[in-house]
Amino acid sequence: MSVSGKVALITGAGSGLGRAAAIQLAEAGARIAALGRTGDDLQATVDRIVAEGGQAVAVEADISRPAEMQAAASQIEQQWGRLDIVFANAGINGVWAPIEDLAPEEWTKTLTVNLTGTFLTLKYAVPLLRRQGGSVIITSSVNGTRMFSNAGASAYSASKAGQVALAKMAALELAKYKIRVNVICPGWIETEIDDNTEKRNVDKAREPVQYPQGAVPLTDGRPGTPEQVAELVLFLAGEASSHISGTEIWIDGAQSLLQG
């Protein structure tokens, strides 16, 4: 599926879903602005793309900081003069804890990075997207959209539900500019994000529910891969999805149907 010649901004491009999507979009002909906070990881993504004959630049920025995201958009404009695809993927799991144990600043950090960060990504990308139209893909989650059984994940789930509402509002607002906005909701995928999850006293919030062996029915209990998610991003970025906007798509091997 070709996105040849288009420019794609990928947030969280240094690892996981962002890195896989950046590589697949580049293989399909897109020029990649790989955005994140970790310069070494971003450069590794860029180097991989360039080594395979693609075009990519590293953009160091924190999605939760308005000035840095505004500067990122300016860097992309100076580099290529356009923007066609935005994969708003960066986020954190944050602290998972019972509501009474969750500190206000912990709640605020998760919402600021995941939800405000998505808003800021869109805010500064839209002026470039409006010039010729384009596609925005937002990484939400099964949590907060179709699954509510992960104990202590109230802040994370609220941020993920908020992303869906933001996407639907944006889809209507931006349709007149031929900008499509969709959401992907991954389930259990092999990435590093769980390594950054701080869980505290979650047993206090857990309901005593048991699920059958094989929590991901489609794969006999095995997680999905970043590359599978990247294939969905590529579909939503290209012309094959030209009449799809304001829609969330779950990519979880039917996991959330079992554990909702």
C-alpha positions in Angstrom: 0.0 0.0 0.0 1.8 3.1 -1.2 2.1 6.4 0.6 4.9 7.4 -1.6 6.1 10.9 -1.4 4.0 11.7 1.7 5.4 13.1 4.9 4.5 11.3 8.2 5.0 12.4 11.7 5.3 9.5 14.1 5.4 10.3 17.9 7.1 7.8 20.1 9.1 6.6 17.1 12.1 5.4 19.1 10.5 2.0 20.1 7.5 -0.2 20.0 4.5 0.7 17.9 6.0 4.0 16.8 9.2 2.4 15.5 7.4 -0.4 13.7 5.0 2.1 12.0 7.9 4.4 11.0 9.7 1.5 9.3 6.6 0.2 7.5 5.5 3.7 6.3 9.0 4.4 5.1 9.1 1.1 3.2 5.9 2.2 1.5 7.5 5.4 0.4 6.7 7.9 3.1 9.2 10.4 4.5 9.4 10.1 8.2 9.7 12.6 11.0 10.5 10.4 13.9 9.6 12.3 17.1 10.4 11.4 20.7 12.3 12.3 23.8 15.2 9.8 23.5 17.7 10.9 20.9 19.6 7.7 20.7 16.5 5.6 20.1 15.2 8.0 17.5 18.5 8.0 15.7 18.4 4.2 15.6 15.0 4.3 13.9 16.2 7.0 11.5 19.4 5.1 10.7 17.4 1.9 10.0 15.2 3.7 7.6 18.0 5.5 5.8 20.1 2.3 5.5 17.2 0.8 3.7 16.9 3.7 1.2 14.2 5.7 2.9 14.1 9.3 4.1 13.8 10.2 7.8 14.8 12.8 10.3 14.9 12.7 14.1 12.7 15.3 15.9 13.4 15.5 19.7 10.4 16.8 21.6 8.2 16.1 24.5 4.5 15.8 23.4 3.3 17.4 26.6 5.2 20.7 26.1 3.5 23.1 23.7 6.6 25.0 22.7 8.5 21.8 21.8 5.6 20.5 19.7 5.3 23.9 17.9 9.0 23.7 17.2 8.7 20.2 15.9 6.0 21.3 13.4 8.3 24.1 12.3 11.2 21.6 11.8 9.0 19.4 9.6 7.8 22.4 7.5 11.4 23.6 7.0 12.5 20.0 6.1 9.8 19.1 3.7 7.2 21.9 3.4 4.3 19.6 4.1 2.7 17.0 6.4 0.3 14.3 5.2 0.2 11.7 8.0 0.2 12.0 11.8 0.6 8.9 14.0 -0.1 10.3 17.5 1.3 7.3 19.3 3.5 8.4 22.2 2.2 7.9 25.7 2.8 6.4 29.1 1.1 3.8 31.3 1.8 5.9 34.3 0.9 4.8 37.9 -1.8 2.1 38.3 -3.3 2.3 41.8 -6.7 2.3 43.6 -8.4 5.7 43.3 -7.8 6.6 47.0 -4.1 5.7 46.7 -3.5 7.6 43.4 -1.8 11.0 44.0 -3.3 14.0 42.2 0.0 14.7 40.5 0.2 11.1 39.3 -3.3 11.4 37.7 -2.3 14.7 36.2 0.9 13.4 34.7 -0.9 10.5 32.9 -3.6 12.8 31.6 -1.1 15.5 30.5 1.1 13.1 28.6 -1.5 10.9 27.0 -4.4 13.3 26.4 -3.0 16.8 26.4 0.0 15.4 24.4 -2.3 14.1 21.8 -4.1 17.4 21.6 -0.8 19.3 21.2 0.3 16.9 18.5 -2.9 17.6 16.5 -2.9 21.3 17.3 0.4 22.0 15.8 0.1 19.5 12.9 -3.3 20.7 11.7 -2.0 23.9 9.9 0.3 21.7 7.8 -2.3 19.0 7.2 -4.9 21.6 6.1 -2.9 22.5 3.0 -3.6 19.2 1.2 -5.6 17.0 3.6 -4.3 13.9 5.3 -4.7 11.2 7.8 -4.4 11.3 11.6 -4.1 8.0 13.5 -4.3 8.1 17.4 -3.1 5.2 19.6 -5.7 4.7 22.3 -6.1 1.3 24.0 -8.6 -1.5 24.8 -8.4 0.0 28.3 -11.0 2.7 28.7 -12.8 1.9 25.4 -13.9 -1.7 25.6 -12.1 -3.2 28.6 -12.3 -2.0 32.2 -10.9 -5.0 34.1 -7.3 -3.9 34.7 -7.3 -2.9 38.3 -5.9 0.5 39.2 -5.8 1.8 35.6 -8.3 4.7 36.2 -6.0 7.5 35.0 -4.7 5.5 32.0 -8.2 4.4 31.0 -9.6 7.9 31.4 -6.8 9.3 29.1 -7.5 6.6 26.5 -11.2 7.2 26.5 -10.5 10.9 26.2 -8.5 10.3 23.1 -11.4 8.6 21.4 -13.7 11.6 22.2 -11.1 14.0 20.9 -10.7 12.0 17.7 -14.4 12.1 17.0 -14.6 15.8 17.6 -11.6 16.4 15.4 -12.9 14.1 12.6 -16.0 16.3 12.2 -14.1 19.6 12.6 -11.5 18.7 10.1 -13.5 16.8 7.5 -14.0 20.0 5.4 -10.2 20.1 5.0 -10.1 16.4 3.8 -8.3 15.4 7.0 -9.4 12.0 8.4 -9.0 11.2 12.1 -9.2 7.6 13.4 -8.2 5.7 16.5 -6.5 2.3 17.0 -7.1 0.4 20.2 -4.4 -2.2 20.7 -4.7 -4.9 23.3 -1.8 -7.0 24.5 1.1 -6.2 22.1 4.8 -7.1 22.6 6.3 -3.6 23.5 8.3 -2.1 26.2 5.5 0.1 27.7 4.7 -2.3 30.5 8.3 -2.0 31.7 7.4 1.7 32.6 4.3 0.9 34.5 4.3 1.6 38.3 1.7 -0.6 40.0 0.8 0.1 43.6 -1.7 -1.8 45.8 -3.7 -2.8 42.7 -5.0 -6.0 44.5 -7.2 -3.6 46.6 -9.0 -2.5 43.4 -9.1 -5.9 41.6 -12.4 -7.7 41.2 -12.2 -11.5 41.7 -12.7 -12.5 38.1 -11.1 -15.4 36.4 -10.6 -15.7 32.7 -10.2 -18.9 30.7 -6.7 -20.0 29.6 -5.7 -18.1 26.5 -6.6 -14.5 27.2 -6.2 -13.6 23.5 -8.5 -16.0 21.7 -7.3 -15.4 18.2 -3.7 -16.4 19.0 -4.1 -19.0 21.8 -3.1 -16.5 24.4 -0.1 -15.0 22.7 0.3 -11.2 22.3 0.2 -9.4 19.0 3.2 -7.8 17.4 4.1 -4.1 16.7 4.3 -5.0 13.1 0.7 -6.1 13.0 -0.3 -2.8 14.5 1.9 -1.0 12.0 0.0 -2.7 9.1 -3.2 -1.2 10.5 -1.5 2.3 10.7 -0.4 1.9 7.1 -3.9 1.1 6.0 -5.4 4.1 7.8 -2.7 6.3 6.4 -3.4 5.4 2.8 -6.1 5.8 0.2 -7.6 2.4 0.9 -9.2 4.0 3.9 -10.2 7.2 2.2 -13.8 7.1 3.4 -13.1 6.1 7.1 -13.0 8.9 9.7 -14.1 9.2 13.3 -13.8 5.5 13.9 -12.0 3.4 16.5 -10.6 0.0 15.5 -9.7 -2.6 18.1 -6.6 -4.7 17.3 -6.4 -7.2 20.1 -7.2 -10.7 18.8 -10.7 -10.5 20.4 -9.1 -10.0 23.9 -11.3 -7.2 24.9 -14.5 -9.1 24.0 -13.4 -11.8 26.5 -12.2 -9.4 29.3 -14.5 -6.4 29.0 
